[in-house]
Amino acid sequence: MRTEYVEAVLALVELVPPGAAVAYGDVAELLGSGGARQVGSVMSHHGSGVAWWRVLRANGEAPQGLEAEALQFYVREGTPLLGRYQDFLRTGEGHWRVDLMAARWAPEDGDFDLIDAIAERLERRLHKMSAPDDEMTV
């Protein structure tokens, strides 16, 4: 995976505020590049330095294998949840997920300015790298 794409995904994830969440596909759509699988790959390999728990599957389930840790963050941040998360906190049993309809991040105008800047920087860097040598010397 290209470093430029990794940096763009992580920069966008840093914009998601506490208590909000986005699906992997949302990140790709906001960047205008890649898809849910690419974003998931970035998060699984490089996402430990950002709020990784705020990026999840489209069905609202936390990243696989990290459910217990993610749930601690969701509860602390007041992220809307569905299911028996209290049971899961007590016993490790019970099914729960993020209420993505309620928790989905709705960027504001200032956020869109930052998102656009990230996406444009990614596009420029990817275009520059894929341009033929004669275009690069112009």
FENPE-V64817 format. One record per residue. N is the residue number from 1. RES is the residue in three letters. PHI is phi in whole degrees, -180 to 180 (NA if undefined). Layout:
N_RES_PHI / N_RES_PHI
//
This chain:
1_MET_NA / 2_ARG_-69 / 3_THR_-58 / 4_GLU_-62 / 5_TYR_-70 / 6_VAL_-57 / 7_GLU_-61 / 8_ALA_-67 / 9_VAL_-61 / 10_LEU_-65 / 11_ALA_-64 / 12_LEU_-68 / 13_VAL_-60 / 14_GLU_-64 / 15_LEU_-80 / 16_VAL_-70 / 17_PRO_-78 / 18_PRO_-56 / 19_GLY_86 / 20_ALA_-112 / 21_ALA_-150 / 22_VAL_-138 / 23_ALA_-86 / 24_TYR_-54 / 25_GLY_-65 / 26_ASP_-62 / 27_VAL_-63 / 28_ALA_-61 / 29_GLU_-64 / 30_LEU_-64 / 31_LEU_-78 / 32_GLY_71 / 33_SER_-155 / 34_GLY_75 / 35_GLY_-149 / 36_ALA_-58 / 37_ARG_-65 / 38_GLN_-65 / 39_VAL_-64 / 40_GLY_-59 / 41_SER_-65 / 42_VAL_-59 / 43_MET_-65 / 44_SER_-72 / 45_HIS_-98 / 46_HIS_-132 / 47_GLY_-86 / 48_SER_-66 / 49_GLY_-90 / 50_VAL_-122 / 51_ALA_-76 / 52_TRP_-58 / 53_TRP_-69 / 54_ARG_-84 / 55_VAL_-119 / 56_LEU_-145 / 57_ARG_-68 / 58_ALA_-62 / 59_ASN_-86 / 60_GLY_90 / 61_GLU_-80 / 62_ALA_-68 / 63_PRO_-55 / 64_GLN_-59 / 65_GLY_86 / 66_LEU_-119 / 67_GLU_-58 / 68_ALA_-65 / 69_GLU_-66 / 70_ALA_-62 / 71_LEU_-59 / 72_GLN_-60 / 73_PHE_-66 / 74_TYR_-60 / 75_VAL_-65 / 76_ARG_-62 / 77_GLU_-88 / 78_GLY_75 / 79_THR_-68 / 80_PRO_-61 / 81_LEU_-125 / 82_LEU_-122 / 83_GLY_97 / 84_ARG_-97 / 85_TYR_-68 / 86_GLN_-64 / 87_ASP_-61 / 88_PHE_-63 / 89_LEU_-64 / 90_ARG_-78 / 91_THR_-121 / 92_GLY_81 / 93_GLU_-110 / 94_GLY_110 / 95_HIS_-103 / 96_TRP_-151 / 97_ARG_-162 / 98_VAL_-73 / 99_ASP_-80 / 100_LEU_-65 / 101_MET_-62 / 102_ALA_-86 / 103_ALA_-93 / 104_ARG_-57 / 105_TRP_-65 / 106_ALA_-112 / 107_PRO_-57 / 108_GLU_-95 / 109_ASP_-53 / 110_GLY_-63 / 111_ASP_-66 / 112_PHE_-64 / 113_ASP_-62 / 114_LEU_-68 / 115_ILE_-61 / 116_ASP_-61 / 117_ALA_-65 / 118_ILE_-63 / 119_ALA_-64 / 120_GLU_-67 / 121_ARG_-63 / 122_LEU_-61 / 123_GLU_-60 / 124_ARG_-61 / 125_ARG_-67 / 126_LEU_-69 / 127_HIS_-65 / 128_LYS_-62 / 129_MET_-72 / 130_SER_-97 / 131_ALA_-71 / 132_PRO_-60 / 133_ASP_-54 / 134_ASP_-69 / 135_GLU_-71 / 136_MET_-71 / 137_THR_-91 / 138_VAL_-69
//
